[in-house]
Amino acid sequence: MKTAVVIGAGPCGYVVVRRLREKLKPKDLRIVLISKDEYHYFPPLFADLALGEVDVEEIRSPAKNIAELYDAEFVLGEVTGIDPENRKVFVGKDEYSYDYLFICTGVGFDHESVPGLKEYGYHVFSLEGALRTREALKNFKGGKVLLLAPDFPFRCPGLPFEIAGKMLYLATKKGFDARVTITMPWSMENLMKAMQEIPMGIIMVHQRYFPGKIEYKFEKIPKEVTENKVKFEDGSEEEYDFLIYMPPNRPPKFLADREEFLCPNDRRWLASTFPNFRHPKYNNIFIPTDAALPCMGLPPVGVITHEAAVAAADAVIADITGTGAPIPFPNQVPLVIDLGPTGTMIIFEIHGKEGNIVKNKKYIALTSPLIKSMKLSFYLGWIASLR
């Protein structure tokens, strides 16, 4: 009997386990799910938690429930290393052998990259960060909100635009005045490339609902954050009353010094290959996490991670059963963004061949308040199904 070890019990790990068990019975495949967190979280809900739209218990479920639901073994602990030559994963003093390994750890974050960033800024990329932001917003009565991106790309490139709309919508509901400035480190040379990640249509939606309330500034690389002010490398400064930042991404700790696991052209990301998300060297290791997507030319967003997890699991299913080809990676993937009073559906058109860098285009398919409700209902339903 073959063994699949899945590192990470977030959405990527959950989709892998579910997909494997849908096609392979326990007698055909043993699944070991390793999680450093006691709970399974749906990361997009951290922003909703920070803004007071949901509570903690609504956005999490016990991670062990995934294993129980899909006949897998559950290990609570942090992976400290892997030995791909001997097919072993280390969790403290324990080790787990595998025939197939799925790395679904998500991205790591660097909160120390800019002096003062962690001290004065807030973020929504973890439970702790969201709760800290939520507490601080209780005392925020209006003013200038600065959304700061020290580095690019970062997980969920549309998040600053989403938070901008949600913050202004919150201010409207609570009866105070607020304005938002979004600063990005993109150079003018890369601006068009950056805009492929964030369709210009989102800015148009912003201007429709919040005319004159949102300002966009590019080519802004932060040098230092002080109380109520950000200093940029070009010598300019930006004052703020509330600072939310997008932490720069870094590889997971246990892979940070493993050259063979880092993207050759950008060490901030992991190496993987399209369309089955196998490691370039180790054919039995799959890396469908958002921490690897930019290495293939894909944006690090959850909906593409979901499809990547399915594609990776299908490759193992085909290998074990010896019949049937994996389902092709979809040519179109929908992404839903909550912009405050309304929601927007973006379609990613993905074009790529095996081993090549993927090319993708985006366009807005629909804007409607129903999309906002649909998004939150889907997320909360995802968590509720695992309780």
N, C-alpha and C positions, 0 to 999 in steps of 0.2 A: 504494500500500500504506500502511495506517495504522501508526502507531507508538504503542506504550504504554510509558511509562516508569514503573517501579516503584521507589519510594524505600524501602529497607529490606529486608533479607534474613532477617528473623526469621520467625516462624510466619505472620504476616499476609501478608508479601511472598511467601513460599513458596506459600501457598494461592492467592493471586491468580495467580501465574505458572502454577502447575499447572492451575488451572481454565481459564484463557485458552487454554493450549495443548491441553487436552483437546478443545476445541471448534473451535479456529482453527489452521490450519496456518501454517507460516512464510511462505508466499506471501500469506497473508491478513492477517497481523499480525506486525509486528516488535516484539519485546519487549526492552527494555533494563532490566536489574536493577542498581541502584546500592546498594552496601553500604559503610558505613564500617568494618565489621568483616570480618576475613578469614574468620571462622567464623560458621556458623549455629548459634545456641543455642536450646534450648527453656527459657525462663525458669523455669517451675515446678521444674525440676531443680536450680536453684541452692540451694534449701533442702536438698534431699537431699545435694548436694555438701558444704554447710556442716556437715551432721550426720554426714558420713562414710559415707553409704550408697552413694555412687557416686564415681567418680574423674573427673577433668577430661575425659579422652579419651572417656568414655562419654556425655558430655552435649553434644558438639559434632561438627560435620562441616564441611568446607570449604564456604563459601558459594557458591563458583564451581560446585560440583557441581549446584546447583539450575539454574543457567543451562545447563550442559552437558546435563543430563537432559531439559530442556524446550526446547531450541533457542532460547535467549535469549542476548543479549550481556551480559557481566558487566563492571561498572565498580567497581573498588575505590577508594573515596574518599568524603569527607564532603561532603554537599550544603551549599553556603554561601548559596544563595538560589534563588528561583524568580521568573519573570516570567509571570504567568498571562495577561496581555494578549497577549503575543507567543508564548506557549506554549513557554517555555524553562526548563530546569533548569540551574543552575550548580554545577559541582564544581571548586572552585579556579578555574583559568583556562579550564577547558573548559566547553562548553555543549552541551546535548542538547535537541533539539526533540521535541515530542510532539503527538499528537492526543488522547491520553488520559493522564492522570496519576493514579497511585495513591500516596497518602501513607501509608506503612506503617511509620513510624519508631518507633512505641511512645511511651511517655511519657518526659519528662525528669524529673529529680529535683533537689530543693533540700535539700542536706545541711547548709546553713548557716542554716536558718531559726530554729533554737534554739541559743543559745550553748552550746558544749560537746558538742552532739549528735554531731558527726562524730568528735570527739576521744575520747570515752569510750564511745560506742555502736557497735554492730555491725549490719549489715544483710545481706540475702540477695537484693538486687535487681540484682546484677551479678556477673560472674565474680570481679572483684577483691574485692567485698564478701563474697562467699561464701567465698573462699579465706582472707581475713583472719579471718572468723568461725570457720572450720574450725580454723585454727591456734590461735586463742584458746581454743577449746573443749577442746583437748588438755590444757590445764592446769586446766580447770574440774572440781572434785571435789565439787560440790554447793553448795547454798545457794539464794538467792532469785533467780529469773529475772524481770526486768521487761520486758514487751512494751509498747512505747511507741508510740502513734500521735499525732503532733503535729497532724495535720490529717485531714480526712475530706471526700470519699472518697479512698481511695488504691487503687493497683492491687491487684487480688485482695483484696477486703474480708474474705474468710475466712482469709487467711494467718495473722494472729495466733493464731486459734483452732487452726489446723492445727499451727503451730510449738509451741504450748503442749502439745498432746498428744504430738507427736514428741519434744520435749525431755524430758518426764516418762517417756516410754517408753524413751528413751536412758538416763536415769538409772537406771531399773529394771534394764535389761540390764547396766549397768556396776556395779551394786551400790552406788550412793551415793544420798543423799537430796536431793531438790530440790522446790521449790514455785514456783508461777508466779503473778504478778499481771499482769493485762491492764488497761491504762488506755486509755481512749478519750476524745476531746474532745467527744463528743456531749453536747448539753444535754438536759435532761429533756424539753424541748419537742420535740426531734427524735429522742428515744429510740425511739419506735415506728417512725419512718421508718428509723432506722438498723437496727433489728431486722429490717426487711424485707430488708436486705442479708445479715444473718447470722441465719438461722433459729434460734429459741430451742432447737430440737431439738438443735443442736450442743452447746449448754451442757449439756443433759440427758445426752448421750453422754459429755461430759467427766466429769460427776459420777458416772456409772456406773462408769467405769474408774479415775478418779482422785479418789475422794471426799475432799473437804477440801483438795485440793492446789492448786486453782486459784481465785483470787479475781478478781472483775470490778469495776472502778471506772470510772464514767462521769463526765462533766462535768469531766474532768481535762485542762486545757490547760497544757502544759509551758512554763515561763518560762526555766529554766536547768538545764543538766545539769552536775553536778560529779562527781568521782570517788566512786562508790558512793552517789550521792544525786541525785534529781530534785526540783527546786522547781517548784511549780505556781502559776498565777496566783491561785488562791483562797487562797494562803498556806500550803497544806499541803505536806508533803514525803514522798517515798517512797524508802526505801533499797533498794539492790539489790547483788547480787554479780555479776550478768551482765546487761547491757542490750542488748536487740535492738529496733531501731526501724524503723518504716515510713516511709521518706522521703516528704515531701510531693511531690505531682506538679506538674510545670510543663510548658509547651509545649516542643516541640523548639526549639533555639536559632535556627534559620533562619526560624522563624515567630513567635518570641516578641514581635516588635514589629509584626507585620502584623495590624492590627485586623480586617480582613475575614476572617481565618482563625481568630480567637479566638471562643469561645462568647460570645454577647452578654450572657448573665447571669452568666458565671463565666469570667474570663480565664485560669484555670488549665487550661482544656480547649480543644480545637479544635472548630470549628463543623462540623457535618455534618447530614444529614437522613435520616430513616427513610422507606422501607425499603431504599433502594439506596445510601445513604451518599454521595450526591453533595454537593458543596459548595453552600451556599445560593445563591451568586452565579454560580459557574463550573460550568456543567453538565457539562464534560468532566473535572473533577477529582473524584476519589473519595477519601474519608477514612474507611476502615473500621477504623482502628486503635483500640486501647483508649483512646488519648488523646482520642478524640471521643465515646465512648459516654455518659458522664455528661451531656453536653449534650442528649442525647435521652431522658434518664431511664433509661438502661441502666447496670448496674454494669460497671466496667472489669475484666472477667475474660476469660481467654483463649478459653474455649469460645464466647463470644458474638462475640469478634473473628474467630474462625474462620468462623462463619456470616455475619458481616458482609462478610468478604473474598469469600466465594462469591457473595453477593448483588450486590456491586459488580462483580465480574467478569462475572456473568451479564447485567448491564445493558449492558456493552460488547459482549458476544457478541450480544445481541439487536439492538443498534444496527448492528453490522457485517454480520450475516447478513440482517437485515431480516425474519427469520422467527422465530416462537416467542417466547413471553413468558418473562421470567426466572422462575426457581423462586421462589415466595413465601418470605419470611423465615419460618422455622418458628415455630409457636405454642408449642412446647415445646423446651427445650434442657437436656440433662443436664450437671451439674457433679459431679465426683468429688473428694472431700477425704480426705486421709490424716490420720487423727487419732492415729496411733501404733500401738496394738495392733489397731485396726480401721479401716475406711473407711466413708464415708457418701456416698450419691448424692443430690444435691439436684436437683430439677426446677424450672427457671425457666419459668413460664407468661408469655408475652409477648403483650401486646395493644396494637396501635397502628395508626393509619392514616397514610397518606402526609402528611408535613409536621407531624404532631402529636407531642407528647411521649408517649413510650411508657410504658405502665403494665405492671408486672410483679409477679408473686407467686411465692413460693418455698415448697416443701415438701420434707421428707425422704421419699424414696421407699424407701430401703433402707439398712440398716447391716449390714456384714459384713466380716470379715477378707479375704474374696476381693476386695473392692473395692480394698483397699490394694494387693494384688498386681497386680490388673488395671491400676491407675493407673500404677505404676512400669513395668510391662511395655509398656504403650502408649507411654509417653514414650521409653523406651530404644529401642523398635522404630522410632519416628518418626525418631530420629537415625540409627540403623543403616541405614535405608532410603536415606539420602542419602550414605552413604560410598562 
